[in-house]
Amino acid sequence: MPDTQAKETQREWLSLVTARVRDAYIRKPFYVEGTLDLVSVCRQLREQGLTHTLVRDVHEGTERLGIFTTTDLRDALLRPEPPAQLAVREVARFGLVDIHPNAELFEALWLMVRHRVHRLLVRDDTQVYGVLGQLDLVSFVANHSHIVALQIEEATDIDELRAAATRIDATVALLHEGGIKVERIAKLVGELNARVFARLWSLIAPPEVVNNSCLIAMGSEGRGEQILKTDQDNALLLRDGFEWPGLEQIAARFNAALAELGYPPCPGNIMLTNPLWRQPLASFKETLRGWIYGHDPEAPMHLAIFIDSHAVAGDERLLDEARDYLDRILVGSDSFLARFAAAIDLFDDSPSWWQRLTKQRDDQPLDLKKLGTFPIVHGVRALALQHHLRVNGTAARLRALVDKGQVEAPLARDVLDALHYVMSLRLSHQLRQVQAGVRPGNLVRPSELGVLEQQPLHDALAIVRRFRSVLSQRFRLDAL
């Protein structure tokens, strides 16, 4: 990409993520009553030159606000009632997704991607300002290229989906260069990746398979904390009694296609191609029981990967049932929870990381994942498992633990700050590797860090050590 084009693209993205909703074009609200018939509604829309209207209605004694668009009109015409006899409230959509006018446009983009809507209701506690449309959001950024989410939705084959997946990587680099916080980048990328997986699954798996299974993203992808593409971690839960000839081949095509899109195969084979991660619900429940009460040394890490599960396609109730079962069999399993939490010490480097960081010994690389992010992520995960929390993501889990009085708020703040700093440092390092044509990894040499990177890293790793000490006392790891 020529330098001028790259700078223009960066300017466009930065204008999108730093501007406020109020800065964009918000269409003034136009209302009709829910009892008005469709012919009268369409007549008013024509007079106003509009393609949508807000709908005021009272339902079971409560006022509600909905929206009616020309798309809803198309669906209404397929109903048996004549339009002149059909009240607009019967076809309008209620439960609108709203946003505050002072919110950042980045949040508006995320909400549209998350909820798969093309319009947001802009309002505060006292006033409705109007409607922000997707086209208006895009037009706010001069000459902006297609939003990745739309490109994903409209992909009709793997080649088109690959183009969208490639744009995700470019977006990460531009947002990071623009100073956008790493947790916000991860939030958007997590949603886009989930859309990629779901769209790819719909292109490969027959509808019967999609409807009778639950496709799951796990690990950092499931937590919404993966930014650059790393190893695949995925699974498939099947409805009990459902069988499909050639399911193994479908799974193989899915994992191979993900690799084509830039998501490398998992070295540990935690993918659909592995029968362990492609099971009917009943047999997977037995697998969960074996992990808890068996003696497989890999069981705690298998369970850790599963706990971060996020349903991306199919019937998510299958995942909910598996989690319900896990909560039931974990009651009274304090010894397993201690063994599970003990993984925070897998990569204990004692004080040598600080000596290497300050170059007092040598320039051996530091593993930012093993020393920094893993102890935090897994420690919080262990606490979440202990207290049956169903939220994914380290930040959300910490908030829930603070609310339940299980983690002190100052410690949670420090731990989260440390995690985000290491994630940001790791992303900066990996982006430099990508630019140099090297596969991104987690190892960084102290000599590659500037002075202003070394001290915060030292502080972050000190917080990690303090958190590990708290966890050791909480789970009585010294007794193991």
QUICOR-V846212 format. One record per backbone hydrogen bond with DSSP energy under -1.0 kcal/mol. CO is the residue of the C=O (numbers start at 0). NH is the residue of the N-H. E is the energy in kcal/mol with one decimal. If there is no record, write none. Layout:
# QUICOR-V846212
co nh e
CO NH E
CO NH E
This chain:
# QUICOR-V846212
co nh e
1 5 -2.6
2 6 -2.6
3 7 -2.0
4 8 -2.6
5 9 -2.3
6 10 -2.4
7 11 -2.2
8 12 -2.3
9 13 -2.6
10 14 -2.2
11 15 -1.4
12 16 -2.1
13 17 -1.4
14 18 -1.1
18 104 -3.0
19 22 -1.5
20 23 -1.4
26 130 -2.2
29 53 -3.0
31 55 -2.7
32 35 -1.7
33 88 -2.2
35 87 -2.9
36 40 -2.1
37 41 -3.0
38 42 -2.0
39 43 -2.0
40 44 -2.4
41 45 -2.3
42 46 -2.0
43 47 -2.1
44 48 -1.1
44 49 -2.4
50 69 -1.3
52 67 -2.6
53 31 -1.9
54 65 -2.5
55 33 -2.9
56 63 -3.0
58 61 -1.7
61 58 -3.0
63 56 -2.1
65 54 -2.5
66 92 -2.6
67 52 -2.2
68 72 -1.7
69 73 -1.8
70 74 -1.7
71 75 -2.4
72 76 -2.0
74 77 -1.1
75 78 -1.7
81 84 -2.1
82 37 -1.3
82 85 -1.2
85 37 -1.7
86 89 -1.8
87 90 -1.3
87 91 -1.7
92 66 -2.1
96 120 -2.4
98 122 -2.0
99 102 -1.8
100 21 -2.1
102 20 -3.1
103 106 -1.0
103 107 -1.4
104 108 -2.7
105 109 -2.3
106 110 -2.6
107 111 -2.2
108 112 -2.2
109 113 -3.2
110 114 -2.7
111 116 -1.2
117 133 -2.7
119 131 -2.6
120 98 -2.5
121 128 -2.9
121 129 -1.4
126 123 -2.2
129 121 -2.9
130 26 -2.3
131 119 -2.4
132 136 -2.3
133 137 -2.5
134 138 -2.7
135 139 -1.2
137 140 -1.3
140 143 -1.9
146 150 -1.8
147 151 -2.3
148 152 -2.3
149 153 -2.2
151 154 -1.1
156 160 -1.8
157 161 -2.6
158 162 -1.6
159 163 -1.5
160 164 -2.5
161 165 -2.3
162 166 -1.5
163 167 -1.2
164 168 -1.2
165 169 -1.6
166 170 -2.4
167 171 -2.2
168 172 -1.9
169 173 -2.0
170 174 -2.7
171 175 -2.5
172 176 -2.4
173 177 -1.6
174 179 -2.2
175 178 -1.6
180 184 -1.9
181 185 -2.6
182 186 -1.6
183 187 -2.0
184 188 -2.8
185 189 -2.6
186 190 -1.5
187 191 -2.3
188 192 -3.0
189 193 -2.1
190 194 -1.9
191 195 -2.1
192 196 -2.6
193 197 -2.4
194 198 -2.6
195 199 -2.7
196 200 -2.5
197 201 -2.0
198 202 -1.4
199 203 -1.5
200 204 -3.2
205 209 -2.2
206 210 -2.7
209 212 -1.0
211 238 -2.6
212 314 -2.7
213 236 -2.1
214 311 -2.7
214 312 -1.2
215 234 -1.9
216 309 -2.2
218 222 -1.8
219 224 -2.9
232 217 -2.8
234 215 -2.7
235 278 -1.4
236 213 -2.3
237 280 -2.3
238 241 -2.2
243 246 -1.5
245 249 -2.0
246 250 -2.6
247 251 -2.0
248 252 -2.4
249 253 -2.2
250 254 -2.4
251 255 -2.3
252 256 -2.5
253 257 -2.3
254 258 -1.7
255 259 -1.8
256 260 -1.7
257 262 -2.6
258 261 -1.3
263 231 -2.4
265 268 -2.0
268 270 -1.5
269 233 -1.6
270 273 -1.9
273 276 -2.0
274 277 -1.5
276 235 -2.4
278 237 -2.4
279 283 -2.1
280 284 -2.2
281 285 -1.4
282 286 -1.7
283 287 -2.5
284 288 -2.3
285 289 -2.3
286 290 -2.1
287 291 -1.8
288 292 -2.9
289 293 -2.1
295 298 -1.8
297 301 -2.4
298 302 -2.8
299 303 -2.1
300 304 -2.1
301 305 -2.1
302 306 -2.7
304 218 -1.3
305 308 -2.2
309 216 -2.6
312 214 -2.2
314 317 -1.6
315 319 -2.0
316 320 -2.4
317 321 -1.8
318 322 -2.4
319 323 -2.6
320 324 -2.3
321 325 -2.2
322 326 -2.4
323 327 -1.8
324 328 -2.3
325 329 -1.3
329 332 -2.4
332 336 -2.3
333 337 -2.2
334 338 -2.1
335 339 -2.9
336 340 -2.9
337 341 -1.7
339 342 -1.3
340 343 -2.1
341 344 -2.0
342 345 -1.9
344 347 -1.4
348 351 -1.6
350 354 -1.4
351 355 -2.4
352 356 -2.3
353 357 -2.3
354 359 -2.4
355 358 -1.1
365 443 -2.5
366 370 -2.6
367 371 -1.2
367 372 -1.6
368 373 -3.3
372 376 -3.0
373 377 -3.2
374 378 -1.8
375 379 -2.6
376 380 -2.1
377 381 -2.6
378 382 -1.8
379 383 -2.5
380 384 -2.4
381 385 -2.3
382 386 -1.7
383 388 -2.7
384 387 -1.2
392 396 -2.2
393 397 -2.4
394 398 -2.3
395 399 -2.2
396 400 -2.4
397 401 -2.5
398 402 -2.4
399 403 -1.7
400 405 -2.8
401 404 -1.5
407 411 -2.5
408 412 -2.5
409 413 -2.3
410 414 -2.9
411 415 -2.4
412 416 -2.4
413 417 -2.5
414 418 -2.4
415 419 -2.6
416 420 -2.3
417 421 -2.4
418 422 -2.6
419 423 -2.3
420 424 -2.8
421 425 -2.8
422 426 -2.3
423 427 -2.5
424 428 -2.3
425 429 -2.6
426 430 -2.7
427 431 -1.8
428 432 -1.8
429 433 -2.6
430 434 -2.3
431 435 -1.6
432 437 -3.2
433 436 -1.6
441 367 -2.5
443 365 -3.1
444 447 -2.1
445 448 -1.6
449 452 -1.4
449 453 -2.0
450 454 -1.5
452 456 -1.6
453 457 -2.6
454 458 -2.5
455 459 -2.6
456 460 -2.7
457 461 -1.8
458 462 -1.9
459 463 -2.0
460 464 -2.1
461 465 -2.2
462 466 -2.6
463 467 -2.5
464 468 -1.9
465 469 -1.9
466 470 -2.5
467 471 -2.4
468 472 -1.8
469 473 -2.5
470 474 -2.7
471 476 -2.2
475 478 -1.4
476 479 -1.5
